[in-house]
Amino acid sequence: MPQPVGRNLPLSLPRRFIGDLVHFAHRVPTVPVERLMQLAPVIAARQRAQPRPSWCAIFTKAYAFVASAYPELRRAYLSFPQPHLYEHPINVASIAVERRLRDEDAVFFVHLKNPEKQTLQELDWQLRRAKEQPIEKISSFRRVLLVSRLPWPLRRFVWWTGLNVSGRKRAHYLGTFGVSVYSGLGAASLHPLSPLTTTLNYGVIAPDGGVQVRLVYDHRVLDGATVARALGELERVLTCEILAELRCLQAADAA
């Protein structure tokens, strides 16, 4: 009886992209900081809101509020022409989105400027667009596939240039902070890898409103105490500004 035989598979464009991302993320000395938040009032208000915004939109907007108040969270470490920090004037959220490309699931990143200045409905619309529109119609997705088609040495040079030469272009093409979650699938990453200064991640929200929220940060740019304070401010924003917006959605639906 013939024995099963394995097969070699070439790296697809999405696998090349993730390989390049992880390569540069491994060079960043990242540290995760976690805070247990109590969001029972936010959960209740979200349940009654119409339309009901996604948790991704809620956390992205809340963290953007915090990053507006803490300029350190909008900084990045650049190594060229000599090591220095660059501070971007606005927030650019880089949110991981799973899409189906040919015969595999692929991860792309959609970039949202100034999330704190948009409504939750507007953020949700952009996230839905990133999940539903043809991949070739979304500029950041097209760019990923274009770069991933380049030969290996040229791809790595493009990545290195994007991360280290121009702070303004780095923020434009890669974002100022990341959001990577899959709590909707009942799981959470404890230490997501990213070349960005901070990456927001949260776990499954418990029925009593408890949720573990994490920030993975670049220790060359920030210290742990700053990140701990930012997490405390994030909880305050969620239970104040975001809660008020959710209640406005409920009131508008009732009216």
C-alpha atoms as a printed R data frame, in Angstrom:
    type eleno elety resid chain resno       x      y      z
1   ATOM     1    CA   MET     A     1   0.000  0.000  0.000
2   ATOM     2    CA   PRO     A     2   1.568  3.353 -1.026
3   ATOM     3    CA   GLN     A     3   2.610  5.666  1.780
4   ATOM     4    CA   PRO     A     4   1.242  9.235  1.895
5   ATOM     5    CA   VAL     A     5   3.673 11.715  0.390
6   ATOM     6    CA   GLY     A     6   4.053 15.333  1.500
7   ATOM     7    CA   ARG     A     7   4.326 18.233 -0.892
8   ATOM     8    CA   ASN     A     8   6.224 21.503 -1.107
9   ATOM     9    CA   LEU     A     9   4.181 24.670 -1.456
10  ATOM    10    CA   PRO     A    10   5.489 28.034 -2.672
11  ATOM    11    CA   LEU     A    11   4.938 31.012 -0.412
12  ATOM    12    CA   SER     A    12   1.826 32.911 -1.449
13  ATOM    13    CA   LEU     A    13   1.788 36.711 -1.471
14  ATOM    14    CA   PRO     A    14  -0.001 36.874  1.930
15  ATOM    15    CA   ARG     A    15   2.567 34.456  3.440
16  ATOM    16    CA   ARG     A    16   5.401 36.596  2.054
17  ATOM    17    CA   PHE     A    17   3.789 39.670  3.601
18  ATOM    18    CA   ILE     A    18   3.444 38.090  7.047
19  ATOM    19    CA   GLY     A    19   6.987 36.746  6.818
20  ATOM    20    CA   ASP     A    20   8.347 40.236  6.125
21  ATOM    21    CA   LEU     A    21   6.218 41.775  8.878
22  ATOM    22    CA   VAL     A    22   7.387 39.231 11.460
23  ATOM    23    CA   HIS     A    23  11.009 39.631 10.336
24  ATOM    24    CA   PHE     A    24  10.986 43.332 11.214
25  ATOM    25    CA   ALA     A    25   8.725 42.888 14.248
26  ATOM    26    CA   HIS     A    26  11.313 40.543 15.788
27  ATOM    27    CA   ARG     A    27  13.791 43.419 15.753
28  ATOM    28    CA   VAL     A    28  11.537 45.530 17.974
29  ATOM    29    CA   PRO     A    29  11.980 45.033 21.758
30  ATOM    30    CA   THR     A    30   8.285 44.814 22.569
31  ATOM    31    CA   VAL     A    31   6.734 44.317 26.014
32  ATOM    32    CA   PRO     A    32   3.063 43.521 26.714
33  ATOM    33    CA   VAL     A    33   1.170 45.299 29.511
34  ATOM    34    CA   GLU     A    34  -2.257 44.060 30.579
35  ATOM    35    CA   ARG     A    35  -5.142 45.610 32.523
36  ATOM    36    CA   LEU     A    36  -8.381 43.995 33.640
37  ATOM    37    CA   MET     A    37 -11.186 46.412 32.748
38  ATOM    38    CA   GLN     A    38 -14.784 46.430 33.948
39  ATOM    39    CA   LEU     A    39 -17.043 47.430 31.067
40  ATOM    40    CA   ALA     A    40 -20.500 46.262 32.183
41  ATOM    41    CA   PRO     A    41 -22.159 49.678 31.511
42  ATOM    42    CA   VAL     A    42 -20.561 49.807 28.050
43  ATOM    43    CA   ILE     A    43 -21.816 46.311 27.254
44  ATOM    44    CA   ALA     A    44 -25.351 47.223 28.312
45  ATOM    45    CA   ALA     A    45 -25.359 50.449 26.279
46  ATOM    46    CA   ARG     A    46 -23.957 48.661 23.217
47  ATOM    47    CA   GLN     A    47 -26.673 46.004 23.438
48  ATOM    48    CA   ARG     A    48 -29.351 48.711 23.273
49  ATOM    49    CA   ALA     A    49 -27.665 50.841 20.587
50  ATOM    50    CA   GLN     A    50 -29.064 50.874 17.050
51  ATOM    51    CA   PRO     A    51 -27.152 50.229 14.937
52  ATOM    52    CA   ARG     A    52 -24.930 48.207 17.262
53  ATOM    53    CA   PRO     A    53 -21.255 49.109 16.694
54  ATOM    54    CA   SER     A    54 -18.543 46.475 16.667
55  ATOM    55    CA   TRP     A    55 -16.168 46.117 19.592
56  ATOM    56    CA   CYS     A    56 -13.284 46.746 17.201
57  ATOM    57    CA   ALA     A    57 -14.697 50.180 16.323
58  ATOM    58    CA   ILE     A    58 -15.325 50.928 20.012
59  ATOM    59    CA   PHE     A    59 -11.815 50.042 21.181
60  ATOM    60    CA   THR     A    60 -10.139 51.693 18.179
61  ATOM    61    CA   LYS     A    61 -11.917 55.000 18.781
62  ATOM    62    CA   ALA     A    62 -11.294 54.875 22.522
63  ATOM    63    CA   TYR     A    63  -7.573 54.206 22.082
64  ATOM    64    CA   ALA     A    64  -7.325 56.970 19.490
65  ATOM    65    CA   PHE     A    65  -8.712 59.367 22.134
66  ATOM    66    CA   VAL     A    66  -5.928 58.234 24.462
67  ATOM    67    CA   ALA     A    67  -3.225 58.544 21.790
68  ATOM    68    CA   SER     A    68  -4.399 62.106 21.077
69  ATOM    69    CA   ALA     A    69  -3.828 62.991 24.723
70  ATOM    70    CA   TYR     A    70  -0.539 61.072 25.028
71  ATOM    71    CA   PRO     A    71   1.834 62.217 22.235
72  ATOM    72    CA   GLU     A    72   4.282 59.476 23.245
73  ATOM    73    CA   LEU     A    73   1.858 56.967 21.735
74  ATOM    74    CA   ARG     A    74   2.198 58.669 18.339
75  ATOM    75    CA   ARG     A    75   5.975 58.376 18.299
76  ATOM    76    CA   ALA     A    76   8.111 55.895 16.410
77  ATOM    77    CA   TYR     A    77  11.743 54.793 16.535
78  ATOM    78    CA   LEU     A    78  13.662 55.434 13.301
79  ATOM    79    CA   SER     A    79  17.274 54.375 12.758
80  ATOM    80    CA   PHE     A    80  18.216 56.514  9.715
81  ATOM    81    CA   PRO     A    81  20.321 58.627  9.338
82  ATOM    82    CA   GLN     A    82  20.874 58.151 13.079
83  ATOM    83    CA   PRO     A    83  18.573 56.743 15.764
84  ATOM    84    CA   HIS     A    84  15.812 59.208 16.691
85  ATOM    85    CA   LEU     A    85  12.117 59.435 17.534
86  ATOM    86    CA   TYR     A    86   9.478 60.871 15.235
87  ATOM    87    CA   GLU     A    87   6.121 62.155 16.555
88  ATOM    88    CA   HIS     A    88   3.210 62.146 14.119
89  ATOM    89    CA   PRO     A    89   0.594 64.928 14.514
90  ATOM    90    CA   ILE     A    90  -2.451 62.643 14.056
91  ATOM    91    CA   ASN     A    91  -3.551 59.082 14.721
92  ATOM    92    CA   VAL     A    92  -3.526 56.466 11.961
93  ATOM    93    CA   ALA     A    93  -4.998 53.170 13.133
94  ATOM    94    CA   SER     A    94  -3.758 50.022 11.400
95  ATOM    95    CA   ILE     A    95  -6.406 47.340 11.907
96  ATOM    96    CA   ALA     A    96  -5.908 43.686 10.994
97  ATOM    97    CA   VAL     A    97  -8.623 42.309  8.701
98  ATOM    98    CA   GLU     A    98  -8.967 38.730  7.480
99  ATOM    99    CA   ARG     A    99  -9.931 38.270  3.835
100 ATOM   100    CA   ARG     A   100 -10.181 35.291  1.528
101 ATOM   101    CA   LEU     A   101  -7.648 35.484 -1.296
102 ATOM   102    CA   ARG     A   102  -7.950 32.684 -3.826
103 ATOM   103    CA   ASP     A   103  -7.814 29.483 -1.747
104 ATOM   104    CA   GLU     A   104  -6.504 30.795  1.579
105 ATOM   105    CA   ASP     A   105  -7.364 33.153  4.412
106 ATOM   106    CA   ALA     A   106  -5.109 36.206  4.360
107 ATOM   107    CA   VAL     A   107  -4.421 39.059  6.779
108 ATOM   108    CA   PHE     A   108  -4.447 42.638  5.518
109 ATOM   109    CA   PHE     A   109  -4.385 45.959  7.362
110 ATOM   110    CA   VAL     A   110  -6.854 48.783  6.816
111 ATOM   111    CA   HIS     A   111  -5.697 52.278  7.801
112 ATOM   112    CA   LEU     A   112  -8.104 54.741  9.443
113 ATOM   113    CA   LYS     A   113  -7.071 58.349  9.997
114 ATOM   114    CA   ASN     A   114  -8.212 60.210 13.112
115 ATOM   115    CA   PRO     A   115 -10.559 57.505 14.450
116 ATOM   116    CA   GLU     A   116 -11.337 59.684 17.477
117 ATOM   117    CA   LYS     A   117 -12.929 62.287 15.194
118 ATOM   118    CA   GLN     A   118 -15.265 59.812 13.490
119 ATOM   119    CA   THR     A   119 -18.515 58.365 14.761
120 ATOM   120    CA   LEU     A   120 -18.728 54.699 15.638
121 ATOM   121    CA   GLN     A   121 -21.027 54.206 12.643
122 ATOM   122    CA   GLU     A   122 -18.439 55.741 10.316
123 ATOM   123    CA   LEU     A   123 -15.701 53.506 11.696
124 ATOM   124    CA   ASP     A   124 -17.901 50.435 11.326
125 ATOM   125    CA   TRP     A   125 -18.705 51.392  7.737
126 ATOM   126    CA   GLN     A   126 -14.999 51.563  6.901
127 ATOM   127    CA   LEU     A   127 -14.354 48.216  8.582
128 ATOM   128    CA   ARG     A   128 -17.227 46.595  6.678
129 ATOM   129    CA   ARG     A   129 -15.900 48.073  3.449
130 ATOM   130    CA   ALA     A   130 -12.472 46.553  4.185
131 ATOM   131    CA   LYS     A   131 -14.086 43.148  4.742
132 ATOM   132    CA   GLU     A   132 -16.514 43.177  1.818
133 ATOM   133    CA   GLN     A   133 -15.175 45.259 -1.067
134 ATOM   134    CA   PRO     A   134 -12.975 43.618 -3.702
135 ATOM   135    CA   ILE     A   135  -9.402 43.504 -2.472
136 ATOM   136    CA   GLU     A   136  -8.096 45.362 -5.529
137 ATOM   137    CA   LYS     A   137 -10.292 48.375 -4.668
138 ATOM   138    CA   ILE     A   138  -8.626 49.000 -1.287
139 ATOM   139    CA   SER     A   139  -5.345 50.889 -1.658
140 ATOM   140    CA   SER     A   140  -3.554 49.483  1.406
141 ATOM   141    CA   PHE     A   141  -4.428 45.925  0.322
142 ATOM   142    CA   ARG     A   142  -3.198 46.555 -3.235
143 ATOM   143    CA   ARG     A   143   0.048 47.967 -1.864
144 ATOM   144    CA   VAL     A   144   0.664 44.852  0.246
145 ATOM   145    CA   LEU     A   145   0.258 42.573 -2.768
146 ATOM   146    CA   LEU     A   146   2.398 44.811 -4.962
147 ATOM   147    CA   VAL     A   147   5.319 44.878 -2.519
148 ATOM   148    CA   SER     A   148   4.995 41.155 -1.833
149 ATOM   149    CA   ARG     A   149   5.514 40.414 -5.536
150 ATOM   150    CA   LEU     A   150   9.014 41.932 -5.399
151 ATOM   151    CA   PRO     A   151  12.105 39.705 -5.099
152 ATOM   152    CA   TRP     A   152  13.151 38.962 -1.504
153 ATOM   153    CA   PRO     A   153  16.099 41.443 -1.209
154 ATOM   154    CA   LEU     A   154  14.084 44.289 -2.735
155 ATOM   155    CA   ARG     A   155  11.064 43.547 -0.510
156 ATOM   156    CA   ARG     A   156  13.177 43.745  2.631
157 ATOM   157    CA   PHE     A   157  14.760 46.992  1.454
158 ATOM   158    CA   VAL     A   158  11.312 48.528  0.845
159 ATOM   159    CA   TRP     A   159  10.184 47.448  4.329
160 ATOM   160    CA   TRP     A   160  13.338 48.789  5.990
161 ATOM   161    CA   THR     A   161  12.996 52.108  4.153
162 ATOM   162    CA   GLY     A   162   9.343 52.433  5.097
163 ATOM   163    CA   LEU     A   163  10.112 51.820  8.761
164 ATOM   164    CA   ASN     A   164  13.289 53.876  9.197
165 ATOM   165    CA   VAL     A   165  13.756 56.702  6.690
166 ATOM   166    CA   SER     A   166  10.698 58.985  6.866
167 ATOM   167    CA   GLY     A   167   8.471 59.207  9.935
168 ATOM   168    CA   ARG     A   168   5.696 60.887  7.967
169 ATOM   169    CA   LYS     A   169   5.639 58.180  5.295
170 ATOM   170    CA   ARG     A   170   5.921 55.455  7.916
171 ATOM   171    CA   ALA     A   171   2.750 56.746  9.595
172 ATOM   172    CA   HIS     A   172   0.974 57.068  6.260
173 ATOM   173    CA   TYR     A   173   1.826 53.600  4.953
174 ATOM   174    CA   LEU     A   174   2.004 51.591  8.199
175 ATOM   175    CA   GLY     A   175   0.000 53.555 10.789
176 ATOM   176    CA   THR     A   176   0.825 55.007 14.204
177 ATOM   177    CA   PHE     A   177  -0.743 52.176 16.231
178 ATOM   178    CA   GLY     A   178  -2.088 48.722 15.528
179 ATOM   179    CA   VAL     A   179  -5.252 46.844 16.479
180 ATOM   180    CA   SER     A   180  -5.155 43.053 16.214
181 ATOM   181    CA   VAL     A   181  -7.976 41.020 17.801
182 ATOM   182    CA   TYR     A   182  -9.847 37.772 17.305
183 ATOM   183    CA   SER     A   183 -11.853 37.660 20.524
184 ATOM   184    CA   GLY     A   184 -14.922 37.117 18.327
185 ATOM   185    CA   LEU     A   185 -13.511 33.637 17.709
186 ATOM   186    CA   GLY     A   186 -13.260 32.991 21.445
187 ATOM   187    CA   ALA     A   187  -9.482 33.462 21.711
188 ATOM   188    CA   ALA     A   188  -6.876 36.154 22.330
189 ATOM   189    CA   SER     A   189  -3.224 36.705 21.497
190 ATOM   190    CA   LEU     A   190  -1.007 37.314 24.515
191 ATOM   191    CA   HIS     A   191   1.832 39.020 22.623
192 ATOM   192    CA   PRO     A   192   0.999 39.956 19.001
193 ATOM   193    CA   LEU     A   193   4.051 40.793 16.919
194 ATOM   194    CA   SER     A   194   4.186 44.160 15.165
195 ATOM   195    CA   PRO     A   195   6.833 46.688 14.080
196 ATOM   196    CA   LEU     A   196   4.578 49.536 15.296
197 ATOM   197    CA   THR     A   197   5.127 51.418 18.554
198 ATOM   198    CA   THR     A   198   1.928 50.118 20.186
199 ATOM   199    CA   THR     A   199  -0.546 47.386 19.327
200 ATOM   200    CA   LEU     A   200  -3.901 47.113 21.074
201 ATOM   201    CA   ASN     A   201  -5.314 43.686 21.834
202 ATOM   202    CA   TYR     A   202  -8.192 42.486 24.014
203 ATOM   203    CA   GLY     A   203  -9.609 39.137 25.002
204 ATOM   204    CA   VAL     A   204 -13.069 37.650 25.256
205 ATOM   205    CA   ILE     A   205 -15.458 39.892 27.190
206 ATOM   206    CA   ALA     A   206 -16.957 38.059 30.179
207 ATOM   207    CA   PRO     A   207 -20.692 38.204 30.968
208 ATOM   208    CA   ASP     A   208 -19.969 40.376 34.027
209 ATOM   209    CA   GLY     A   209 -18.160 42.943 31.840
210 ATOM   210    CA   GLY     A   210 -14.597 41.973 32.690
211 ATOM   211    CA   VAL     A   211 -12.070 41.950 29.866
212 ATOM   212    CA   GLN     A   212  -8.288 41.742 29.690
213 ATOM   213    CA   VAL     A   213  -6.944 44.573 27.536
214 ATOM   214    CA   ARG     A   214  -3.312 44.588 26.421
215 ATOM   215    CA   LEU     A   215  -0.918 47.073 24.902
216 ATOM   216    CA   VAL     A   216   2.244 45.706 23.331
217 ATOM   217    CA   TYR     A   217   4.768 48.540 23.160
218 ATOM   218    CA   ASP     A   218   8.215 49.331 21.763
219 ATOM   219    CA   HIS     A   219  10.456 49.821 24.828
220 ATOM   220    CA   ARG     A   220  12.802 52.055 22.821
221 ATOM   221    CA   VAL     A   221   9.995 54.614 22.593
222 ATOM   222    CA   LEU     A   222   7.970 54.127 25.788
223 ATOM   223    CA   ASP     A   223   8.297 52.881 29.340
224 ATOM   224    CA   GLY     A   224   5.902 50.591 31.161
225 ATOM   225    CA   ALA     A   225   4.543 53.236 33.529
226 ATOM   226    CA   THR     A   226   3.405 55.377 30.597
227 ATOM   227    CA   VAL     A   227   1.647 52.400 29.038
228 ATOM   228    CA   ALA     A   228   0.004 51.495 32.358
229 ATOM   229    CA   ARG     A   229  -1.353 55.041 32.668
230 ATOM   230    CA   ALA     A   230  -2.548 54.901 29.057
231 ATOM   231    CA   LEU     A   231  -4.493 51.723 29.811
232 ATOM   232    CA   GLY     A   232  -6.083 53.409 32.797
233 ATOM   233    CA   GLU     A   233  -7.072 56.341 30.596
234 ATOM   234    CA   LEU     A   234  -8.419 53.907 28.004
235 ATOM   235    CA   GLU     A   235 -10.793 52.423 30.568
236 ATOM   236    CA   ARG     A   236 -11.915 55.909 31.563
237 ATOM   237    CA   VAL     A   237 -12.607 56.868 27.934
238 ATOM   238    CA   LEU     A   238 -14.563 53.669 27.351
239 ATOM   239    CA   THR     A   239 -16.782 54.313 30.382
240 ATOM   240    CA   CYS     A   240 -17.209 58.044 29.717
241 ATOM   241    CA   GLU     A   241 -16.905 59.358 26.126
242 ATOM   242    CA   ILE     A   242 -17.660 56.047 24.393
243 ATOM   243    CA   LEU     A   243 -20.468 55.201 26.797
244 ATOM   244    CA   ALA     A   244 -22.056 58.599 26.143
245 ATOM   245    CA   GLU     A   245 -21.949 58.035 22.372
246 ATOM   246    CA   LEU     A   246 -23.522 54.597 22.749
247 ATOM   247    CA   ARG     A   247 -26.319 56.070 24.833
248 ATOM   248    CA   CYS     A   248 -26.879 58.713 22.162
249 ATOM   249    CA   LEU     A   249 -27.367 55.916 19.625
250 ATOM   250    CA   GLN     A   250 -29.945 54.370 21.931
251 ATOM   251    CA   ALA     A   251 -31.717 57.698 22.401
252 ATOM   252    CA   ALA     A   252 -31.753 58.407 18.667
253 ATOM   253    CA   ASP     A   253 -33.320 55.016 17.974
254 ATOM   254    CA   ALA     A   254 -35.962 55.571 20.652
255 ATOM   255    CA   ALA     A   255 -36.817 58.983 19.200
